[in-house]
Amino acid sequence: MRVAVLSDIPGNVLALDAVLADLAAQGGADATVVAGDLCLDGPRPHEVLERLQSLGCPVIQGNTDRDL
């Protein structure tokens, strides 16, 4: 089973898209989990949240997510 764990995205949707494209190019994953710290200080936090919601995977709240 291949599991992708994403973390510390800080509102950078361009980097998130690059990681997701690379993951797809490598054959994808059986499961994806997001380990928090998603939006603080980033240029496009709303787009990051939308992209992660479209994945439909579990998201663990990070400390910066809690602080926001």
mmCIF file of the C-alpha atoms, coordinates in Angstrom:
data_MODEL
# 
_entry.id   MODEL 
# 
loop_
_atom_site.group_PDB 
_atom_site.id 
_atom_site.type_symbol 
_atom_site.label_atom_id 
_atom_site.label_alt_id 
_atom_site.label_comp_id 
_atom_site.label_asym_id 
_atom_site.label_entity_id 
_atom_site.label_seq_id 
_atom_site.pdbx_PDB_ins_code 
_atom_site.Cartn_x 
_atom_site.Cartn_y 
_atom_site.Cartn_z 
_atom_site.occupancy 
_atom_site.B_iso_or_equiv 
_atom_site.pdbx_formal_charge 
_atom_site.auth_seq_id 
_atom_site.auth_comp_id 
_atom_site.auth_asym_id 
_atom_site.auth_atom_id 
_atom_site.pdbx_PDB_model_num 
ATOM 1  C CA . MET A 1 1  ? 0.000   0.000  0.000   1.00 0.00 ? 1  MET A CA 1 
ATOM 2  C CA . ARG A 1 2  ? 1.345   3.410  -0.993  1.00 0.00 ? 2  ARG A CA 1 
ATOM 3  C CA . VAL A 1 3  ? 0.491   6.287  1.334   1.00 0.00 ? 3  VAL A CA 1 
ATOM 4  C CA . ALA A 1 4  ? 1.212   9.926  0.498   1.00 0.00 ? 4  ALA A CA 1 
ATOM 5  C CA . VAL A 1 5  ? 1.628   12.269 3.458   1.00 0.00 ? 5  VAL A CA 1 
ATOM 6  C CA . LEU A 1 6  ? 1.498   15.990 2.725   1.00 0.00 ? 6  LEU A CA 1 
ATOM 7  C CA . SER A 1 7  ? 2.411   18.620 5.304   1.00 0.00 ? 7  SER A CA 1 
ATOM 8  C CA . ASP A 1 8  ? 3.451   22.248 5.756   1.00 0.00 ? 8  ASP A CA 1 
ATOM 9  C CA . ILE A 1 9  ? 1.912   23.668 2.599   1.00 0.00 ? 9  ILE A CA 1 
ATOM 10 C CA . PRO A 1 10 ? 1.706   27.326 3.916   1.00 0.00 ? 10 PRO A CA 1 
ATOM 11 C CA . GLY A 1 11 ? -0.823  28.593 1.366   1.00 0.00 ? 11 GLY A CA 1 
ATOM 12 C CA . ASN A 1 12 ? 1.405   27.793 -1.616  1.00 0.00 ? 12 ASN A CA 1 
ATOM 13 C CA . VAL A 1 13 ? -0.990  26.296 -4.145  1.00 0.00 ? 13 VAL A CA 1 
ATOM 14 C CA . LEU A 1 14 ? 1.644   26.240 -6.905  1.00 0.00 ? 14 LEU A CA 1 
ATOM 15 C CA . ALA A 1 15 ? 3.897   24.014 -4.821  1.00 0.00 ? 15 ALA A CA 1 
ATOM 16 C CA . LEU A 1 16 ? 0.929   21.827 -3.821  1.00 0.00 ? 16 LEU A CA 1 
ATOM 17 C CA . ASP A 1 17 ? -0.030  21.379 -7.477  1.00 0.00 ? 17 ASP A CA 1 
ATOM 18 C CA . ALA A 1 18 ? 3.565   20.452 -8.340  1.00 0.00 ? 18 ALA A CA 1 
ATOM 19 C CA . VAL A 1 19 ? 3.642   17.827 -5.576  1.00 0.00 ? 19 VAL A CA 1 
ATOM 20 C CA . LEU A 1 20 ? 0.285   16.382 -6.659  1.00 0.00 ? 20 LEU A CA 1 
ATOM 21 C CA . ALA A 1 21 ? 1.436   16.258 -10.296 1.00 0.00 ? 21 ALA A CA 1 
ATOM 22 C CA . ASP A 1 22 ? 4.638   14.474 -9.301  1.00 0.00 ? 22 ASP A CA 1 
ATOM 23 C CA . LEU A 1 23 ? 2.666   12.022 -7.190  1.00 0.00 ? 23 LEU A CA 1 
ATOM 24 C CA . ALA A 1 24 ? 0.381   11.282 -10.154 1.00 0.00 ? 24 ALA A CA 1 
ATOM 25 C CA . ALA A 1 25 ? 3.397   10.850 -12.461 1.00 0.00 ? 25 ALA A CA 1 
ATOM 26 C CA . GLN A 1 26 ? 4.781   8.241  -10.056 1.00 0.00 ? 26 GLN A CA 1 
ATOM 27 C CA . GLY A 1 27 ? 1.584   6.215  -10.160 1.00 0.00 ? 27 GLY A CA 1 
ATOM 28 C CA . GLY A 1 28 ? -0.383  7.903  -7.394  1.00 0.00 ? 28 GLY A CA 1 
ATOM 29 C CA . ALA A 1 29 ? -1.070  6.608  -3.914  1.00 0.00 ? 29 ALA A CA 1 
ATOM 30 C CA . ASP A 1 30 ? -3.585  4.250  -2.380  1.00 0.00 ? 30 ASP A CA 1 
ATOM 31 C CA . ALA A 1 31 ? -4.254  6.778  0.367   1.00 0.00 ? 31 ALA A CA 1 
ATOM 32 C CA . THR A 1 32 ? -3.371  10.391 1.030   1.00 0.00 ? 32 THR A CA 1 
ATOM 33 C CA . VAL A 1 33 ? -3.207  12.087 4.413   1.00 0.00 ? 33 VAL A CA 1 
ATOM 34 C CA . VAL A 1 34 ? -2.592  15.772 5.051   1.00 0.00 ? 34 VAL A CA 1 
ATOM 35 C CA . ALA A 1 35 ? -0.721  16.553 8.254   1.00 0.00 ? 35 ALA A CA 1 
ATOM 36 C CA . GLY A 1 36 ? -1.609  20.172 8.800   1.00 0.00 ? 36 GLY A CA 1 
ATOM 37 C CA . ASP A 1 37 ? 0.014   23.602 8.701   1.00 0.00 ? 37 ASP A CA 1 
ATOM 38 C CA . LEU A 1 38 ? -1.843  24.517 5.541   1.00 0.00 ? 38 LEU A CA 1 
ATOM 39 C CA . CYS A 1 39 ? -2.322  28.260 5.194   1.00 0.00 ? 39 CYS A CA 1 
ATOM 40 C CA . LEU A 1 40 ? -0.345  30.559 7.499   1.00 0.00 ? 40 LEU A CA 1 
ATOM 41 C CA . ASP A 1 41 ? 1.717   33.217 5.680   1.00 0.00 ? 41 ASP A CA 1 
ATOM 42 C CA . GLY A 1 42 ? 1.014   31.845 2.223   1.00 0.00 ? 42 GLY A CA 1 
ATOM 43 C CA . PRO A 1 43 ? -0.116  33.811 -0.812  1.00 0.00 ? 43 PRO A CA 1 
ATOM 44 C CA . ARG A 1 44 ? -3.153  31.655 -1.763  1.00 0.00 ? 44 ARG A CA 1 
ATOM 45 C CA . PRO A 1 45 ? -4.575  29.859 1.282   1.00 0.00 ? 45 PRO A CA 1 
ATOM 46 C CA . HIS A 1 46 ? -8.125  29.649 -0.078  1.00 0.00 ? 46 HIS A CA 1 
ATOM 47 C CA . GLU A 1 47 ? -6.957  27.783 -3.185  1.00 0.00 ? 47 GLU A CA 1 
ATOM 48 C CA . VAL A 1 48 ? -4.939  25.357 -1.038  1.00 0.00 ? 48 VAL A CA 1 
ATOM 49 C CA . LEU A 1 49 ? -8.018  24.548 1.038   1.00 0.00 ? 49 LEU A CA 1 
ATOM 50 C CA . GLU A 1 50 ? -10.150 24.040 -2.086  1.00 0.00 ? 50 GLU A CA 1 
ATOM 51 C CA . ARG A 1 51 ? -7.555  21.739 -3.652  1.00 0.00 ? 51 ARG A CA 1 
ATOM 52 C CA . LEU A 1 52 ? -7.240  19.650 -0.491  1.00 0.00 ? 52 LEU A CA 1 
ATOM 53 C CA . GLN A 1 53 ? -11.032 19.414 -0.121  1.00 0.00 ? 53 GLN A CA 1 
ATOM 54 C CA . SER A 1 54 ? -11.237 18.099 -3.682  1.00 0.00 ? 54 SER A CA 1 
ATOM 55 C CA . LEU A 1 55 ? -8.902  15.233 -2.697  1.00 0.00 ? 55 LEU A CA 1 
ATOM 56 C CA . GLY A 1 56 ? -11.387 14.014 -0.076  1.00 0.00 ? 56 GLY A CA 1 
ATOM 57 C CA . CYS A 1 57 ? -8.632  12.778 2.224   1.00 0.00 ? 57 CYS A CA 1 
ATOM 58 C CA . PRO A 1 58 ? -8.213  13.013 5.997   1.00 0.00 ? 58 PRO A CA 1 
ATOM 59 C CA . VAL A 1 59 ? -6.629  16.227 7.282   1.00 0.00 ? 59 VAL A CA 1 
ATOM 60 C CA . ILE A 1 60 ? -4.951  16.510 10.677  1.00 0.00 ? 60 ILE A CA 1 
ATOM 61 C CA . GLN A 1 61 ? -5.014  19.973 12.217  1.00 0.00 ? 61 GLN A CA 1 
ATOM 62 C CA . GLY A 1 62 ? -1.550  21.433 12.643  1.00 0.00 ? 62 GLY A CA 1 
ATOM 63 C CA . ASN A 1 63 ? -0.505  23.983 15.248  1.00 0.00 ? 63 ASN A CA 1 
ATOM 64 C CA . THR A 1 64 ? -0.661  26.931 12.831  1.00 0.00 ? 64 THR A CA 1 
ATOM 65 C CA . ASP A 1 65 ? -4.109  25.785 11.669  1.00 0.00 ? 65 ASP A CA 1 
ATOM 66 C CA . ARG A 1 66 ? -5.221  25.800 15.285  1.00 0.00 ? 66 ARG A CA 1 
ATOM 67 C CA . ASP A 1 67 ? -3.760  29.259 15.848  1.00 0.00 ? 67 ASP A CA 1 
ATOM 68 C CA . LEU A 1 68 ? -5.611  30.695 12.850  1.00 0.00 ? 68 LEU A CA 1 
# 
